[in-house]
Amino acid sequence: MNFWYAVKTALDNLRANKLRSMLTMLGVIIGVGAVVVMVAIVQGASARITSEFSRLGSSLVIVFYQLDPKDRNKTTRRIEAMKMDDVRAILNECSLIKSLSAELPLNQGPGSGSSFVAKYQGKEAEINPNGVQPDYERLRNVKVARGRFISEADENTFAKVCVIGDKVRSGLFKDQDPMGKEIQINGVSLTIVGLMAQKGRSLEGDADKNVYVPLTTVQKRYIGKELVGVIWAEPKDPKRINEAMEQVWQLLMRRYDNLPGFHVDSQENILNSINSVLAVFGIILGSIAGLALLVGGIGIMNIMLVSVTERTREIGIRKAIGAKRKDILLQFLIESATVSATGGLIGLVGGAALAYGIAYLTRFVPSMEDPQTGAKGLAVYLSPMVSVVAFSFSAGVGVVFGVYPAYRAACLDPIVALRHE
């Protein structure tokens, strides 16, 4: 039997019974549409997160101390935080580390509150103050729009200077030029020497509320101790980042006699972990969508069995004039696959339209706008490969669930079939 003739026959049957055909395909349409929407959102989120990590800097080793809750009852040994001696030791003793910058968010200092404000002539702006070193600008991909970043001279002299984010500028100065002005942060006057480029929200919060201060200034004038919150270290060879992490880990374990609570990780590992979570989330949603495809497949089997009953005389006539079992089998399999594939195509187009429609509507949500990249709304991405797989799978559902009805039709006795009323 000619393949395209069987497809044409299947499409004619769909047109002859439009309502029944649509109800038959509904499960497949919903299943494929759900898969497409889910994959588009998950892939878009993965791409957006990868972009965010690239914005946060190059491939870095991240070092910090935080005692896990599970370890609190296992040990009484703990430290307040890492210190500058640890920073110097990593830089001097770890041969695989090229450069680094320590960071101390001011709200991590002893006795510090959870929020800070900057003041200027009676105006206030909520800020995220961070003590950093000069290499922080390069390592974390921080962009200065005007002025300069923290310098080594600032660090060596505990200078009372700062670099402010765009929201801090707009909140305190509006249309005024902030360069050279003094702001108050917890009673300490800091001179503005730089203005950050607008960056928007990232995985670490609102970057435009950041205020960068020399790390030594935070340690000497605010904290009173040489504490460090996070160390951002750049490996000499990005391909050997795991070896560099191990080197840093071994150094800290020697210095602190295997004290628990130290964490040495990399941005790449964190990104892989996030993508793994997204993948699991996608599998769960895909399984739910798969149930809809299963229901759709059962519906197709049911309708094909009804079709076999309705067309029993037709099958008998075809067998009587020479049609073989394989011809009947192939015809009903092609019809079943055509019904399913048509539903899959509708679901594919509908799912893509829904996904991009959601993305378009979320463009009007202010909180989902990225000033740095200009991206607005929810990120969605549907790769051609996923589209092909979704369509092929929908056609495969029709084949699988059409096997029994097709086999039943092929096995009909032509004499009995011709006598069927």
N, C-alpha and C positions, 0 to 999 in steps of 0.2 A: 504494500500500500504506500502511495506517495505521502511523504512526510508533510509537505505543505498543504496537501489536500486534507489531511487529518486535522491540521491546525485550522484551516478554513472551516471545516465542519464543526470544530469545537467553538469557534467564534460565532458561527451561525446559531448554534445551540444557546450560547450566552445571550445573543440578541433576541432570540425567540422567547426566552424566559428571563427578562431583565431583572425583575424583583427577586426571583429565586436565586439568580446568579449573584446578585449583589449581596444578599443575605449569606450565601455560601462563602463569598470572598471576604466577608466582614472580619472574621477572626484573623485571616492572613493580613488584611489591611491594617488592623490594629496592632498585630504583632510586629510586622515590619516597620510600621510608622513609629512604634515605641522604641524599637531598636535604633532606628535612625536618629531620633531625637536624643536618646540617651548617649549614643556614641558621639554625636556632634557636640554635645555639651561637655562630655568628659574629655574629648580630644581638644576642645577649645580651652578648657580649664588647664589641661596639661601644658598646652602651648603658652598660655598666659603666665603660668607659674614659672616655666622655663625662662621666659622673657624677663620676669621679675628677678630671678636669680642672676641673670646676666647683668641686669641693671645694678644689682647690689655689689658687684665687683667680680674679679676674676676667680679662678679656682683657688680657694684659700683653705688653710687649716684653721679650725676654730677650736679654741681652748678656753674652758671655763670651769669653775668649781661650783657644784651644787649637790648637796647631799640628798640622795634619793630617799623618799619616805620609807622604803623597805629596808634601808640601811641604818635608819635612825636608832632602831632598837638593837642593832647588832654591834654598834660601836659607840663609845663615848668620846673617841678621838675625832676631833674636827677642828677646822680652822675658820677664821672669820671670812677670809677671801684670799685670793692670790695676791702676791706683792711684786714690787718692781724688781726684787732680786730674782724672781722667777722669769721675768721678762728678759733681764740681762743674761741669765743662764741659758735660756733657749737660744738667744741670738749668738752667744759666744760658743756654746757647746754642741749645738745641733748643726752639723755640717750640711744638712740637706735643706736648711731654712735660709732663704735669701734675705728677707727683710720682714719686719712686722710692725704692728701698731697695737698698743694696748688701749683699751677703752674702759671708762668708768662712768656709767650713767649716774648722775647725781642722786637719783632716787634709790640707788643701791647702797649709798653710804650709811653708816650707823646713825640711827636717829632721824633719818631723812623721811619726809612725807612721800606720799604716792604721787603728788602733783606739785608743779612749780609754776610760778607766774613771773613774768618780767614786767618791770614798771618803768614808765617814762612820762614825766610831767602829768601825773594823775591818771594816766591810762595804763591798763593792764592787758596782758596777753598770756594765755596758757602756753607753756613751753615744755619741751623735752630736753633738758640740759645734759650734755655729754662731754666728759673730759677725754680728749684724744691726743694722739701724737701726729707729727707732720705727715708721715707716710699714710695716714688714714685716708687722706684725700684720694690718693692713687689706688690704694688697695680696695677701697669700698666704692670706687667710681663716683665720688662726690664732685659735683660741678659747682664752681664759683662763678656767679654771673658778673659780679663787680668786686673790686678790691682783691684781697688775697686770703689764703687759708692760714691756719696756724703754722708758725715757723719754728725752727730749732731755737732761734733767739728767744721767742716767746716761752718756749718750754724751759730753757735754761735759766730764765729770770723770773719765772712764775708770773708772767705778765698778765695784767688784768685786761685782757682783750677777748673778743668773741666774734664768731661768724654766725649770722642769724638766717633762719629760713624765711621763705616768702610770706607765710601767714603771720609770722612774728613782725615782719616789716609792715604789712598792711594793718595789723592790729594796733601797733604803737605809733606809726608815723604817717599812715595813709599816703598822701602825695608828697610828703617831705623826703628829702635825701637823708637816709639813716647813717651814711658814712661819717665816722668820727664822733657820732653822738654817744652818750653814756647811758646805759640802762642799768637798773638795779635788779639783782637776783639774790634773794635772801640776804639783803643788806650789803652786798658787795657790788661796787660800781665797776662795770666792764665797758670798755670802749669798743665800738663796732668797727672792725677792720675789713669785714667781708660780707657779702650778701650772696646766699646760695641761689642757684637756679631753681625755678619751680619744678618740683618733682612729683608731688601728689602722694597718694597713699601707696604703701607697699606692704609686703608681708610683715614688716616690722612696725607698722603703724603709719601715722601721718608724718612724712619726712619734712614737710614744710613748717612743722612746729619745732624742728630741731634747732638747738643752739649749741655750737661747738666752742669749747673752751680748752686751753692748754691743759693736758692731763695733770701736770705738776701744780697748776693753779688750783684745780679742784682738790688735789691731795693736800696742799699746804694751807689754802685759805678757806676751804669748806669742811673737809673731812678730818684733817690733822694727822692722817696716816697715809703711808705709801701703798694703798690698796689698789687692786686692779680687778675689774669685773670680767672682761673678755679680752682675749688676745687673738688678733687676726694675723696669721703668719702666712707668708708667701713662699712656697717651695721653689728651690732653684730649678727643678725640672718637674713640670706639671704631671708628666707621665709617672713620676716616682712619688706621687703625693701620699700613697698609702705607706711607703717606707718612711717618709717624713713624719707622718702621723705617729708611726710606731716609735720613731726616734724621740719625739717630744714626749710621748707617753712614758717611755722607759726613763727619761730624765726626771720627770715629775715623780715617778714611783721611787726612784733613788733618793730624791731630795726629801720626800715625805714618808719614806718607809712604808710604801704600799697603802697609804691612807685612802679610804674610799671617798668618792664624791667628785673626782676629777673626770672631765669629759673632754675627749679629743676626737673631733669629727671633721668632716669637710662638707663644703656646700654641695658637692656632687653627690655625696652619700645621702645628705638630707633631701636633695631633689629626687634621688632614686626612691627614697622611702615614701615621699609624698606621691610620686607617680605610681608606686606599688599600691598605695591605699586607694588611689583613683581607679586603678585597674581592678582591684577587688570590688569596689563600689560598682564599676561597670559590669563586672561579671554577675553581681547580684541582680542588678536591674535587667541585664540581658536574660537571666534565668526567668525573671518574672515575665518579660516580653515573650520568652520562649513558650510559656504556658499558653499565651494567647495564640501563638502559632500552632500549638498542639490542639487547642480547641478548634482552630480553623481547619486543621487537617482532618479532624474527626467529622467536622461538618462537610468537608469535601467528600469523604468516604461515604457518608450517609446519602448525599445527593447523587453520587455516582451509582450507588446501589439502586436508588430510585430510578435513575436513568436507564440502568440495565433492564429493570422490570418493564419500564415504559417502552423500551425499544427491542423487546424480545423478538417480535415478528420480524423487525428489520434485520436483527442478527441472524435469524433463521434463513431469511431470503438471501443474505450475503453469503452464508455458508453453502446454501443450495446451489448458488451459481459459481462456486469455486473458491470462496475466501477461506484461507487457512486459519488455524487457531492463532498463530503468531500475528496475523493481520488484525484480527479482532482485538487481541491483547494490546498490540501497539496502538490501535486507534483509541481505545479507552484510556491507556496510559497518557497518550498525547493530549487527549481532552482534559484529563485530570490535571496534568502539568500546566496546560494553558490557562485553566481556571485559576490555579494557584499563582502562576507567574503574573497573570493580569492583576490579581489582587496585590501581589508583591510590588508591581510597578506603581500601582495607585498609592500603596502605603509608602513607597520610597519617595515619590513626589510629594505626597501629603506631609510625610514626616520632615522632609527637608524644608518645605514651606513653613511648617509650624516652628521648627528650630530657628530658622532665620527670622521668622516673624517675632518670636520671643526676643531674639537679640535686638531687633529693631526697636521694639517697644521699650526695652530696658535702656536704650540710648537716652531716653528722656528722664531717667532717674539720675539726679545730680551726684549722688554718692558713688555711682558706677562710672564716673568719668576719670580718665587718667590724663592729667595736664601734661605730663612729660612726653608721652607718646601720641597724645591726641585720640587715643582709643576710647570709645564710649560704649557703655552697655556690656552685656554678657558676651563673652567670647565663645563663638561656636566655629567648629571646623569639621567638615565632612570630606574625608578622603575618597577619591574615586574607587580605591580598592574596597573600602567598606561598602560602597554602593553596589559594586559588582557582587560581593559576597552575600549581601542581604538579598539581592534579587535572585541569585543562584540558589540560595537556601530556600527561598519561598517556592521556587519551581521544584526543588527537591522534595519539599513537603508534599506537593501534589503527586509526585511520582510514588513516594513511599505509601501514602494513604490511598493511592489509586490502584495499587497492585492487586488487592483482594477483589474489588469490583471488576477490574479488567480480567482477572483469572476466572472469575465466576462467569463473565460473559463469554470468554473464550471456550469454556467447557460445556456450554449449552449444547444439547442435542438438537440438530437442525430440524428433525421431524417434530419433536416436542415444541420447539420454538415456533414453527409454522402454525401449529394448532392453537398457540396461545391467543386468547382473546384480549 
